[in-house]
Amino acid sequence: MLRLNRELPTSGYALVIDGRVKTEFKTKEGAETGARDLKRRFPMLQIKIYDAQARSDQEVRLA
């Protein structure tokens, strides 16, 4: 079994789902849209948006 080792991106934004980097985006709006859609479909997941420039992440919660 192959294990992919995805590291945090150096530019743009990434979705971190349950502690693993899954998808990268060029814009914050794209990352937010993708995160909200996933959170609506799977509310039990812990989803964060990682900002490579600021080197920080923000947890996504449903309003």
Protein Blocks (a to p, Z undefined) as FASTA:
>chain_A
ZZddddddfehjdddeehiafbdcfbfklmmmmmmmmmmmmmmbccddddfklopacddd
dZZ
